[in-house]
Every structure is written in C-alpha cells, then in structure tokens.
Amino acid sequence: MVLGERAARAVAAVCRTCVRYRLVVIGAWVLLVLALVMTARVIGTPTDNDVSLPGTDAQLVRDLTASSATPLTSGTVIVVARDGRLDDGTLVATAASLWGAEHVTTVKPPSPQEGSLSADGRTGWFTVGLDVRRAELTKAMAHAVIEAAKPAADAGLRVLPGGALAQVIDGSGNTGNEFFGLILAALVLFLALGGLVGAALALLSAALSVLATLEIVGLAGNLTSMPAQASTLALMVGLGVGIDYSLFLLSRFRTLTRSGLTVSRAIQRAAADSGTAVVVAGVTVAVALAGLSLTEVPLLQTLAWTCGIAVLFAVLAALTLLPALTSLAGGPLARGGRLYNRLARRTGSGGFWARQADRVTRRPWLAGGSAVVLLVLLAAPATDLRLGQLDAGSSPEATAVRQANDAISAAFGPGAGTPLTVLGQLPTPVTGAQDSRVPPLVAMVWAQPGVAAVGPTTPSGDGRVVTVQVIASTSGGDPATADLVHRLRSQSVPGMTVHVGGSTAARVDLADRVTDKLPLVIGVVLLLSVAVLLFAFRAPLLALKAAVMDFISIGAAYGVLTAVFTWGWGVTWIGLSGPVPIPSFVPLMLFALLFGLSMDYEVFLLSDVQRRWKRTGDNLRSVREGLLGTGRVITAAAAIMVGVFLAFVPNNDPTIKMFGVGLAVAIAVDATVVRCLLVPATMAMLGNLNWWTPGRKRVRTAEPV
C-alpha cells in the first residue's frame, strides 16, 4: 500500500466500520449537523471585526482609554443637508428620537466643539452609544437606530449609518453569487463521475461537513472575537477541499470497480489508497495553517483555526460519511453511464492524457522549461508587491461603510473617518487643561507634517492620561498616514510618554507584527510540511521538490494579486472602483492556505505514481501512468476549487476578493502548469533519485494498481 502500510490499514479499517454501520454513521452526521444548527439559532453566531492586537502601541492606547463609562459599542448616524446648513431644530428632534431607540444609552449630536459638524454646517454625525457588545449587534438593531433618525429624513436630510452600524449592515459582504460555485461544482462532478449519483454523493458529503464547520465557527463567536471574514473564508476552503476529497475517493472507487472488485472491497481499497492521500493532504493543510500561530496576531490565528476546522470536517466526512453513502449507492455509481464511459475512452489509453504524459516524459527538458518560463511571467509582477492598509474608502461604492466614508471625507477631509488618538501618559495626574505639561503635547502634534486638525485635549478620570484626537490630511489607507503614525511615535514630550492609537495605528501595528514574523512562519511551515511529506513518501528529494513546486504556485498568485489590486488590471471588473492596497496579512494567510491546498494535488499525483513504481520499479513508466491515471481527476478537482473560489470574488469585502482571486489563480496554475507539466517533467529527469532514501533499501510490493 501507499504512504505507509499502517496508515493505509487504519484508514481502511475505519472505512470498513463505516460501511458496516452505514445507517448509524449517516444518522450520526445528520443529527450532529441538526444539533449544531439548532444550537446556533438559540445561542446566536455573533461576529466582531474589532480584533485586538496585544503588546502593541495601539492596543495600549485602547486599554488606557477604556473605562466603565465607555459604551459597550458606539456607532454614528451621519446627516447631510442637500442644500444649506443643518437646522438646529431638526438636530434636536433627531437626537431625542435616537434617545428613544432600543439599546441606545448615549447620544452626542453634531457639534463644532466635538469636531462632528463640518465648517459649512452641511454635514454632521451623531455618536450613538449602545448597551450591547459589538459581537451582539445585529442588523435589526442597526436598522432600528437608523430608523430612529426619522426626523432628519423627514426634513429632507440624507441619513447614513457609520462606524459599527455600517459594518454590521454590510455584514460579511456576501452577494449570493456563492451558489454559482456550487452549480459549477455540480456540473464538473456530473461530467467527472458520469452521472447524478456520484455528483449528489460528493455534494452531500461536502455540504454536511461545511454546515458543521460554519455552525461551530459561528458558535465560537460567543467565546472569542470572530471577524466576519472567518466564516466566509472557512466556507471557501471547506467547499473546495470537501468536494475535492470526495472526487478523489469516488474516482478511485470507480477505477477499482471497473477492474472487477466488488463494491465493498472497492470502497476499502479506495480508502486505503486515495483516503490515505486525503489524510496526508489534510494534515499538510493543518500544519501550514498552524504555522500562523507563530505570528502572535489574533486575527490570523482565528482565520487559521477556523479554516483548519473546515479541513478537519472535510477529511472526517470523506473517510466516514462518504464511504457510508457510497455503500448505499455503490451499484449505480460503479456501473456509470454512457457519458462517463465516453469520457474515459477519450481521456484514457490513447486519449488526451496518454498523449500528454508521453509528450512530457519524452521531452522533459522542453516541457519543464516551458512551464518555468510561463510561471516566471506570471510571478514577475510580484516584484512590485506593495503592502498597505485598507480603509472604508477601499470598499465598493454600494456598501454602507464606503458611502459613510465618502460623505465624511467630502465634508471633513480624507482623514476624518479614521482619526488618530495621541495619548500622553504621565507619572502624576494633570491639574487641568492648562497644566504646563499638556500644551507641549498639542504643539508637538501640530508640528508634524500631514496633520490637518487637532481636537481638544481630554484627561482621564485619574488625570494620568491625556488624549487628543488628530485628523490626518490623508486617508487611513494612504501610506502617508502610516508614516505620520511612525513620526508621532518617535517624538518625545517632556514629562510624559507618547503613544498613538486608533484604527489606522492598529493596522500599522498589524503590518509591523506580520513583517517581523514572516521569515519565522515561512521557515516553520516549510520544514513541517516537508517533514509530513517525508514521513508519507519516505523520499527526501520528492518531499523537497514538492515544497519548491508549492512556492512556484504561490509566486504566480502573488504576481496576479499585484497586477489586479496594485496595478489595477481589471479591478473594476470585480466590483472595485480602482486599485486598493493589499493588507499585510493577506500574502501571509495566502501562503499558509496555498501551501497546504496545493499539496492536495501533489499528494494525489505522487501517491498514484509511487503505487505504480512500487509495483513495476520503472520510474518513467510510473510517471506516465500516474499522470494518465490522475490528470483528468486533478483537472476536474481544480476546476471545482477554482469555481468555488471565483464565486466569492463578487463579495463586497475587498479582502475576500483578494483571497478569491489569489486562491483561484494559484490552484489553476498548480493543477495545470505545475502538476501536469513541471512535476512529471522533473520526475522524469530525476529518474530513480525520486525514490532515494538514505540508508534504506526500498522493497517493491506487487499490489494491483
């Protein structure tokens, strides 16, 4: 058997048990999902995009300025006069109406002293405090607050939600286009498996595993801060790997039944072969994601373990639920239909993949060289990869956060929507605003280039902290604002320690933390992934080459990301108004995800090649037959995953768009150029060195392919 006798026997034993008690297994999965769904409906699935970053300057400011008097959540209600100035009577009536809204505890009307009323008097905002945590704020609550501003709307003012209210109204940014990914997956499964039975089994298995994942991720929001992107990213990954793993197993099952094995025996053999490969692929994804824990960034750690849960459930479903379902519908699936048989003849012996395998292995230098040239061209833009900070102005124009940002920026300047908080920490309490230690802080802030406005100083209750709101002349996503943060932090004021906080400062701290940890994360992920492959295949050169191939696919993804989001090539086609910065954590998260996901096809191809090499001892023949046996399945699996990822590109969240584009490009390149050209070409060139193991003689086993 492949990838270790013990592992294969263990997987086959699990599969055999699930087939024997198939109704119990199916019932257990259905009950588990129903229980999770019902629990989530009762307890709730809160999300919270306000993620902390311990040990940073921005987090220190946030902790020092927090008090028992601070509302659990605050948002803004923006009002804009279409002509003339805002009427005082309308503002008073609107404030009174907002006070009467459910969950509202504080209301601060627009005021020039607070900096919430524009100089021309046409635009202002109400600051509204709520008695619920940000994670508990629902769309219904947010809409209720906006509806309470009816006096302003009746007076002809434009009323917009801002801050947390706008964020919760936009939600996760889903547009419903995700279903197109499922439709494409169903079509590819129908073609690959030759009928509705196989497609239905794969989709059902993936659907139950994804439902379980989403409900667990949602419930976890009651225990920890859960960003809205977490469930969307888990859905992307869960659907992709869940359907792919099912396709791998069902394709192997179909091959084995065509060779004469009974349904029960074919299920066990498919689990021992492709099932073991699925386990190794899943472990590799988990290892790559686990490397993100070294960043010490809660956002990345949360995204990592939520995606890890999706992969775990996909593997469990493939090894337990799918064999049980297959045993019930194994007969029709094994027989297939005329469509499957016609496709098998066209792509089988003498078909496209046979010719492709022959071309690649006969001229490996030409095939490999052509692949390298193409990959270099795709990765070339990555040399201009520039990381930055997203802000509300980066969102699509139809979103609530973008409309609020545009209204505030037009009236107050581009930096008004993302103010900085400059904090002075003192050893002894201040005696008042005229304390001699306070004016130097304000003077220092005004002296910095890029400062558009400075608010009044506000001492804390104990007087040991003084804060001042600073409006930059540039937007929160502009690199100049990040430079201003660094300049302010580098200044010294006699008698106090200066810190800088706010959302922009927090993103700057996130970028610095990710940059510092990047070499460590990449090194650990690389070493652990190579170790997993070495354990699985017992071939050092094969494991190292697999890691190198993954880097190549990731480089192509980075290149396309740069061309689309930094250079703006086709960016309007995906719903954005122009180029946007690429957040610092996106390339690192993509690296971990892609390094794991790309291994799916690597493991599936190599396990098939190794199985044939163990039987024949002929490397070139094994590579040819391995590519012939897996090419169609890998292409179908990649088409499914690419379709699923592209279906999330219309999402209103620019970060999700980046993940969708990056993952889709990398998987497409990996499954075509890398796995079908570069990998077999290099294996043909290396010959038996592929299977070299130091100090150990390989024993081939004459087991059927």
C-alpha positions in Angstrom: 0.0 0.0 0.0 1.0 3.7 -0.4 2.0 6.2 2.1 2.6 3.7 4.8 1.2 0.2 5.5 -0.1 1.1 9.0 -1.8 4.3 7.9 -3.5 2.7 4.9 -4.7 -0.3 7.1 -6.0 2.2 9.7 -7.9 4.2 7.2 -9.3 1.0 5.5 -10.4 -0.2 8.9 -12.3 3.0 9.7 -13.9 2.8 6.2 -14.9 -0.8 6.7 -16.6 0.0 10.0 -18.5 2.9 8.5 -19.7 0.7 5.7 -20.8 -2.0 8.1 -22.8 0.6 10.2 -23.6 2.9 7.4 -27.1 3.9 8.6 -25.7 4.7 12.0 -22.9 6.8 10.5 -25.2 8.7 8.2 -27.7 9.3 11.0 -25.0 10.5 13.4 -23.8 13.1 10.8 -27.3 14.3 10.2 -28.0 14.6 14.0 -24.7 16.3 14.6 -25.5 19.0 11.9 -29.0 19.4 13.1 -27.9 19.8 16.7 -25.3 22.4 15.7 -27.8 24.4 13.6 -30.4 24.4 16.4 -27.9 25.4 19.0 -26.6 28.2 16.8 -30.1 29.5 16.3 -30.7 29.6 20.0 -27.4 31.0 21.2 -26.5 33.1 18.2 -23.5 33.4 16.0 -22.0 36.9 16.7 -19.2 38.4 14.7 -16.8 41.1 15.8 -14.4 42.8 13.4 -12.8 44.8 16.3 -9.9 42.4 16.8 -7.3 43.2 19.5 -3.5 43.0 19.0 -1.8 42.5 22.4 1.5 44.0 23.0 1.2 46.9 20.5 1.1 50.6 21.0 -2.4 50.9 19.6 -3.7 48.3 21.9 -2.1 50.1 24.9 -3.9 53.3 23.9 -7.2 51.3 23.7 -6.7 49.8 27.1 -5.7 53.0 28.8 -8.7 54.9 27.4 -11.3 52.3 28.2 -13.5 53.0 31.2 -16.7 51.8 32.8 -18.4 54.8 31.4 -17.5 53.9 27.8 -20.4 52.4 25.9 -20.1 48.7 25.0 -20.5 49.7 21.4 -20.7 53.0 19.6 -21.7 53.9 16.1 -22.5 57.0 14.1 -25.6 58.3 12.3 -24.4 60.7 9.6 -26.8 63.5 8.4 -26.1 65.6 5.2 -28.1 68.6 4.2 -28.8 68.7 0.4 -28.9 72.5 0.5 -27.9 75.0 3.1 -26.9 74.2 6.7 -28.3 71.6 9.1 -31.2 73.0 11.1 -30.7 73.1 14.8 -34.4 72.2 15.5 -34.1 69.1 13.2 -30.9 68.0 15.0 -32.6 68.4 18.5 -35.6 66.4 17.3 -33.4 63.7 15.8 -31.3 63.4 19.0 -34.5 63.0 21.0 -35.8 60.3 18.7 -32.4 58.5 18.8 -32.6 58.5 22.6 -35.8 56.6 22.4 -34.4 53.8 20.2 -33.9 50.4 21.8 -30.4 49.7 23.2 -29.3 53.3 22.9 -27.6 54.6 26.0 -25.9 57.8 24.9 -26.4 60.3 22.0 -24.0 63.1 21.1 -25.4 65.5 18.4 -23.2 67.2 15.8 -21.1 69.8 17.4 -18.2 72.0 16.2 -16.5 71.7 19.6 -16.5 67.9 19.2 -15.4 68.1 15.6 -18.5 66.4 14.4 -20.0 69.3 12.5 -18.4 70.5 9.2 -17.3 74.0 8.8 -20.0 74.8 6.3 -22.6 73.3 8.5 -24.0 70.9 5.9 -22.7 67.6 7.3 -22.5 66.2 10.8 -22.8 63.0 12.8 -24.5 61.7 15.9 -22.4 59.5 18.1 -24.7 56.8 19.5 -23.7 54.5 22.4 -25.3 51.1 22.7 -25.7 48.7 25.6 -24.7 45.6 23.6 -21.2 44.3 22.7 -20.1 44.7 19.1 -20.4 41.0 18.6 -24.0 41.1 19.7 -25.0 44.0 17.5 -27.4 42.7 14.8 -28.6 44.2 11.5 -32.0 44.6 13.0 -30.6 46.7 15.9 -28.6 48.8 13.5 -31.6 49.4 11.2 -33.7 50.4 14.2 -31.2 53.1 15.2 -31.2 54.5 11.6 -35.0 54.4 11.5 -35.0 56.4 14.8 -33.4 59.2 12.8 -36.7 59.7 11.0 -37.0 63.4 11.9 -33.8 64.1 9.9 -35.1 62.0 7.0 -38.5 63.8 7.1 -36.7 67.1 6.9 -35.0 66.1 3.6 -31.6 65.2 5.1 -29.6 62.3 3.8 -29.2 59.8 6.7 -26.3 57.3 6.6 -25.1 54.7 9.1 -21.5 54.9 10.1 -18.9 53.1 12.2 -20.2 49.8 13.8 -23.7 50.4 12.4 -22.4 50.5 8.8 -20.2 47.5 9.4 -23.0 45.3 10.7 -25.4 46.4 8.0 -22.9 45.4 5.3 -22.4 42.1 7.2 -19.9 39.6 5.7 -20.2 41.1 2.3 -21.8 38.0 0.7 -23.8 38.8 -2.5 -25.3 35.4 -3.1 -23.0 34.6 -6.0 -21.5 31.8 -4.0 -24.2 29.5 -5.3 -22.8 29.7 -8.8 -19.7 28.0 -7.4 -21.9 25.1 -6.3 -23.6 24.9 -9.6 -20.3 24.7 -11.4 -19.0 22.1 -8.9 -22.2 20.0 -9.6 -21.6 20.3 -13.3 -18.0 19.2 -13.1 -18.8 16.4 -10.8 -21.5 15.2 -13.1 -19.0 15.1 -16.0 -16.2 13.6 -14.0 -18.2 10.9 -12.3 -20.6 10.3 -15.2 -24.0 10.9 -13.6 -26.1 12.4 -10.9 -25.4 9.8 -8.3 -21.7 10.5 -7.9 -22.3 14.3 -8.0 -25.0 14.0 -5.4 -22.8 11.9 -3.0 -19.9 14.3 -3.3 -22.1 17.4 -2.8 -24.0 15.9 0.1 -20.8 14.9 1.9 -19.2 18.3 1.4 -22.4 20.2 2.3 -22.8 18.4 5.7 -19.1 19.0 6.6 -19.4 22.7 5.6 -22.6 23.1 7.6 -21.0 21.6 10.7 -18.0 23.9 10.2 -20.0 27.1 9.8 -22.1 26.5 12.9 -19.1 25.7 15.1 -17.3 28.8 13.8 -20.5 30.8 14.5 -20.9 29.5 18.0 -17.3 30.2 18.7 -18.1 33.9 18.3 -19.7 33.7 21.7 -16.4 32.8 23.3 -13.9 34.9 21.3 -13.8 37.8 18.8 -14.8 36.3 15.5 -14.3 38.5 12.4 -16.9 38.3 9.7 -14.3 37.1 7.2 -13.7 33.9 9.2 -16.9 32.2 8.3 -16.6 33.3 4.6 -13.0 32.0 4.4 -14.0 28.8 6.1 -16.8 28.3 3.7 -14.5 28.9 0.7 -11.9 26.4 2.0 -14.5 23.9 3.3 -16.4 23.7 0.0 -13.2 23.5 -2.1 -11.4 20.7 -0.2 -14.6 18.9 0.8 -15.7 18.4 -2.8 -12.2 17.7 -4.0 -11.6 15.0 -1.4 -14.9 13.3 -2.3 -14.0 13.4 -6.0 -10.6 11.8 -5.3 -12.2 8.9 -3.4 -15.1 8.4 -5.7 -12.8 8.4 -8.8 -10.6 5.8 -7.2 -13.6 3.7 -6.3 -14.9 3.9 -9.9 -11.5 2.8 -11.2 -11.4 -0.2 -8.8 -14.9 -1.4 -9.6 -14.1 -1.3 -13.3 -11.1 -3.5 -12.6 -13.5 -6.2 -11.2 -13.6 -5.5 -7.4 -16.9 -5.7 -5.5 -18.4 -2.5 -4.2 -17.4 -3.3 -0.6 -13.9 -4.2 -1.5 -13.5 -1.2 -3.8 -14.6 1.2 -1.1 -12.0 -0.2 1.3 -9.2 -0.1 -1.3 -10.2 3.4 -2.3 -10.0 4.5 1.3 -6.6 2.8 1.7 -5.2 4.5 -1.4 -6.9 7.9 -2.0 -8.2 8.0 1.5 -4.7 7.9 2.9 -3.7 10.6 0.5 -6.6 12.7 1.7 -5.4 12.3 5.3 -1.9 13.4 4.3 -3.2 16.3 2.3 -5.4 17.4 5.2 -2.6 17.1 7.7 -0.4 19.2 5.4 -3.0 21.9 5.3 -3.4 21.9 9.0 0.4 22.1 9.5 0.6 25.1 7.2 -2.2 26.9 9.0 -0.8 26.0 12.4 2.3 28.0 11.4 0.2 31.1 11.6 0.0 30.8 15.4 3.6 32.0 15.5 2.6 35.4 14.2 1.0 36.3 17.6 -1.7 38.1 15.7 -5.2 37.1 17.0 -6.8 37.9 13.6 -4.5 35.5 11.7 -4.7 32.8 14.4 -8.5 33.0 14.3 -8.6 32.7 10.5 -6.2 29.8 10.7 -8.1 27.7 13.2 -11.4 28.3 11.5 -10.1 27.2 8.2 -8.4 24.3 10.0 -11.8 23.2 11.3 -13.2 23.3 7.7 -10.4 21.0 6.6 -10.8 18.6 9.6 -14.5 18.2 8.9 -13.8 17.7 5.2 -11.4 14.8 6.0 -13.8 13.3 8.5 -16.6 13.4 6.0 -14.5 11.9 3.3 -13.4 9.0 5.5 -16.7 8.2 7.3 -19.8 9.7 5.7 -18.8 9.3 2.1 -18.0 5.5 2.4 -21.3 5.0 4.1 -23.2 6.9 1.4 -21.2 5.1 -1.3 -22.1 1.7 0.1 -25.8 2.6 -0.3 -25.5 3.8 -3.9 -22.4 1.9 -4.9 -24.0 -0.2 -7.7 -25.2 2.6 -9.9 -22.1 4.6 -9.2 -19.9 1.7 -10.1 -21.6 1.0 -13.4 -21.5 4.6 -14.5 -23.2 5.7 -17.7 -22.5 6.2 -21.3 -21.2 9.7 -20.6 -18.6 8.5 -18.2 -17.5 5.7 -20.4 -17.2 8.0 -23.4 -15.1 10.5 -21.4 -13.0 7.7 -20.1 -12.2 6.4 -23.6 -11.3 9.9 -24.8 -9.0 10.7 -21.9 -7.8 7.2 -21.1 -5.3 4.9 -23.0 -4.7 6.6 -26.4 -6.6 9.7 -25.3 -5.5 13.2 -24.4 -3.8 12.4 -21.1 -2.0 9.5 -22.6 -0.6 11.8 -25.3 0.2 14.5 -22.7 2.0 12.0 -20.5 4.0 10.8 -23.4 5.0 14.3 -24.6 6.1 15.4 -21.1 8.2 12.4 -20.3 9.7 12.1 -23.7 10.9 15.7 -23.7 11.0 16.6 -20.1 13.5 19.5 -20.5 11.3 21.2 -23.1 8.1 20.7 -21.0 9.7 21.7 -17.8 11.4 24.7 -19.4 8.2 26.0 -21.0 6.4 25.6 -17.6 9.1 27.6 -15.9 9.0 30.4 -18.4 5.2 30.7 -18.1 5.4 30.7 -14.3 8.1 33.3 -14.2 6.0 35.6 -16.4 3.0 35.1 -14.0 5.1 35.7 -10.9 7.0 38.7 -12.3 4.6 41.4 -11.1 5.2 40.2 -7.5 8.5 42.0 -7.5 6.3 45.2 -7.3 4.1 43.8 -4.5 3.4 46.7 -2.2 1.6 46.2 1.1 -0.7 48.8 2.6 -3.8 49.4 4.7 -7.4 49.0 3.6 -9.9 51.5 4.9 -13.6 52.2 4.3 -12.7 54.0 1.1 -11.4 50.7 -0.4 -14.9 49.1 -0.3 -17.3 49.0 -3.2 -19.3 52.2 -3.7 -22.6 50.4 -2.9 -21.6 49.4 0.6 -22.7 51.4 3.7 -19.1 51.8 5.0 -18.0 53.3 1.7 -20.9 55.7 1.5 -20.3 56.9 5.1 -16.6 57.3 4.4 -17.3 59.3 1.2 -19.7 61.6 3.0 -17.3 62.3 5.9 -14.3 62.7 3.6 -16.0 65.2 1.4 -17.1 67.4 4.3 -14.2 67.0 6.8 -11.2 65.8 4.7 -9.9 62.3 3.8 -8.5 61.6 7.3 -11.6 62.4 9.2 -13.1 58.9 9.0 -10.0 57.4 10.6 -8.8 59.8 13.4 -5.7 59.0 15.3 -5.6 59.1 19.1 -2.4 60.6 20.5 -2.1 59.7 24.2 0.3 61.2 26.7 0.9 59.0 29.8 2.1 61.0 32.9 3.7 59.9 36.1 1.5 62.2 38.2 -2.1 63.5 37.5 -2.6 66.7 35.5 -4.3 69.6 37.3 -6.4 70.6 34.3 -6.3 71.5 30.6 -3.9 74.4 31.5 -1.3 72.0 33.1 2.1 73.0 31.8 2.7 69.5 30.5 -0.3 69.5 28.2 0.4 72.3 25.7 3.8 70.8 24.6 1.9 67.6 23.5 -0.5 69.6 21.3 2.3 71.7 19.9 4.3 68.5 19.1 1.3 67.1 17.2 0.7 70.3 15.2 4.3 70.5 14.2 4.1 67.2 12.3 3.6 67.3 8.5 0.4 65.7 7.4 -1.7 66.9 10.4 -5.0 68.6 9.2 -6.7 69.1 12.5 -6.2 68.6 16.2 -9.1 68.2 18.7 -9.2 69.4 22.3 -7.2 67.5 25.0 -9.2 65.2 27.2 -7.7 64.0 30.5 -8.8 60.6 32.0 -10.6 60.3 35.3 -7.5 59.9 37.3 -5.6 62.5 35.3 -2.7 60.3 34.5 -3.6 60.1 30.8 -4.3 62.9 28.3 -5.6 62.2 24.8 -6.0 64.3 21.8 -7.8 63.4 18.5 -5.7 64.0 15.4 -7.1 64.2 11.9 -4.5 63.4 9.1 -4.6 65.2 5.8 -4.6 61.8 4.1 -6.9 58.8 4.3 -6.4 55.9 6.6 -5.2 53.7 3.7 -2.7 56.2 2.4 1.0 55.2 3.2 1.5 58.8 4.3 -0.9 58.3 7.2 1.2 55.3 8.3 4.3 57.5 8.1 2.5 60.0 10.3 1.9 57.3 12.9 5.5 56.4 13.0 6.6 60.0 13.2 4.3 60.8 16.1 5.5 57.7 18.0 9.1 58.8 17.5 8.5 62.2 19.2 9.2 62.9 22.8 7.4 65.3 25.1 8.9 66.4 28.5 7.2 64.8 31.4 5.1 62.2 29.5 5.3 59.1 27.3 3.6 59.4 23.9 1.6 56.6 22.4 -0.6 56.6 19.2 -3.8 54.6 18.7 -6.9 54.4 16.5 -7.9 52.0 13.7 -5.1 53.2 11.4 -2.5 52.9 14.0 -3.7 49.4 14.8 -3.4 48.4 11.2 0.2 49.8 11.2 1.0 47.7 14.2 -0.5 44.6 12.5 1.7 45.2 9.4 4.8 45.6 11.6 4.0 42.4 13.5 3.4 40.4 10.4 6.5 41.6 8.7 8.6 40.7 11.8 7.2 37.2 12.0 7.1 36.5 8.2 10.5 34.7 8.0 9.8 32.5 11.0 6.4 31.5 9.8 7.6 30.6 6.3 10.5 28.7 7.6 8.5 26.7 10.1 5.7 25.9 7.6 8.3 24.8 5.1 10.1 22.5 7.5 6.9 20.9 8.9 5.3 20.4 5.5 8.5 18.7 4.2 8.6 16.6 7.3 4.9 15.4 6.7 5.7 14.6 3.1 8.9 12.8 4.1 7.0 10.7 6.6 4.4 9.9 3.9 6.6 9.1 1.0 10.0 8.3 2.6 11.7 10.1 -0.2 13.6 13.3 0.7 14.1 14.6 -2.8 10.4 14.1 -3.6 9.3 15.9 -0.4 11.7 18.8 -1.0 10.7 19.1 -4.7 7.0 19.2 -3.6 7.7 22.2 -1.4 9.5 24.0 -4.1 6.6 23.4 -6.5 4.2 24.9 -4.0 6.4 28.1 -3.7 6.2 28.4 -7.5 2.4 28.3 -7.5 2.3 30.8 -4.6 4.6 33.2 -6.6 2.2 33.1 -9.5 -0.7 34.0 -7.2 1.3 36.9 -5.7 2.0 38.2 -9.2 -1.6 38.2 -10.3 -2.6 39.8 -7.0 -0.2 42.6 -7.7 -1.3 43.1 -11.3 -5.0 43.3 -10.3 -5.1 45.1 -7.0 -1.9 47.2 -7.1 -1.7 48.0 -10.8 -5.5 47.9 -11.3 -5.6 45.5 -14.2 -9.3 44.5 -14.5 -10.0 45.7 -10.9 -13.3 47.4 -12.0 -14.5 44.0 -13.3 -14.5 42.6 -9.8 -16.5 45.4 -8.3 -13.9 47.9 -7.1 -13.6 51.5 -8.2 -9.8 51.4 -8.6 -6.6 49.9 -7.2 -6.5 49.2 -3.5 -3.7 48.4 -1.0 -3.0 44.8 -0.2 -3.2 44.3 3.6 0.0 42.9 5.1 -1.7 39.7 6.5 -3.2 38.7 3.1 0.0 37.4 1.5 0.9 35.5 4.7 -2.5 33.9 5.0 -2.5 33.1 1.3 0.9 31.5 1.8 -0.3 29.2 4.5 -3.5 28.3 2.7 -2.0 27.7 -0.7 1.0 25.8 0.7 -1.5 23.4 2.2 -4.1 23.3 -0.6 -1.5 22.8 -3.3 -0.4 19.7 -1.6 -3.7 18.1 -2.3 -2.9 17.6 -6.0 0.8 16.9 -5.2 -0.1 14.1 -2.8 -2.8 12.7 -5.1 -0.4 12.6 -8.1 2.6 11.3 -6.2 0.7 8.6 -4.3 -0.5 7.2 -7.6 3.0 7.4 -9.2 4.5 5.8 -6.1 1.9 3.0 -6.1 2.8 2.1 -9.7 6.6 2.4 -9.0 6.4 0.0 -6.1 4.7 -2.4 -8.4 6.9 -2.0 -11.5 10.2 -0.4 -10.4 10.1 1.6 -13.7 10.2 5.3 -12.8 9.4 6.6 -16.3 6.5 4.2 -16.8 5.2 5.1 -13.4 5.2 8.8 -14.1 3.4 8.3 -17.4 0.8 6.0 -16.0 0.4 8.2 -12.9 -0.2 11.3 -15.0 -2.6 9.3 -17.2 -4.5 8.0 -14.2 -4.8 11.3 -12.3 -4.7 14.0 -14.9 -8.4 14.1 -15.6 -9.3 13.9 -11.9 -6.9 16.6 -10.9 -8.2 18.9 -13.6 -11.8 18.3 -12.6 -10.9 18.8 -8.9 -9.1 22.1 -9.7 -12.0 23.3 -11.9 -14.3 22.8 -8.9 -12.0 24.6 -6.5 -11.3 27.4 -8.9 -15.1 27.8 -9.5 -15.8 27.9 -5.8 -13.1 30.5 -5.1 -14.1 32.7 -8.0 -17.7 32.7 -6.8 -16.5 34.7 -3.8 -14.9 37.4 -5.8 -18.1 39.4 -6.1 -18.1 39.6 -2.2 -18.2 43.3 -1.1 -15.2 42.8 1.2 -12.0 43.7 -0.7 -10.1 41.2 1.5 -12.3 38.3 0.4 -11.9 39.4 -3.2 -8.2 39.1 -2.8 -8.4 35.7 -1.3 -10.8 34.6 -4.0 -8.5 35.8 -6.8 -5.3 34.6 -5.2 -6.6 31.1 -4.4 -8.3 30.6 -7.7 -5.2 31.6 -9.7 -2.8 29.5 -7.6 -5.0 26.4 -7.8 -5.5 26.8 -11.6 -1.8 27.2 -12.2 -0.9 24.4 -9.7 -3.2 21.9 -11.2 -2.3 22.6 -14.9 1.2 24.0 -15.4 2.8 22.7 -12.2 1.2 19.2 -11.7 0.7 18.3 -15.4 3.9 19.7 -16.8 6.6 20.7 -14.3 6.2 17.9 -11.7 6.1 15.0 -14.2 9.0 16.6 -16.2 11.2 16.9 -13.2 10.3 13.4 -12.0 11.3 12.1 -15.5 14.6 13.9 -15.3 15.5 12.7 -11.8 14.7 9.1 -12.5 15.1 6.7 -9.6 16.6 9.5 -7.5 12.9 10.5 -6.8 12.6 7.4 -4.6 16.1 7.5 -2.9 16.0 7.1 0.8 19.3 7.4 2.8 20.4 4.1 4.3 17.4 2.2 3.4 16.7 -0.2 0.6 13.2 0.1 -0.9 11.1 -3.1 -1.3 8.6 -3.1 -4.0 5.3 -4.9 -3.5 3.3 -6.5 -6.3 0.0 -5.0 -5.5 -2.6 -4.1 -8.1 -2.9 -0.6 -9.4 
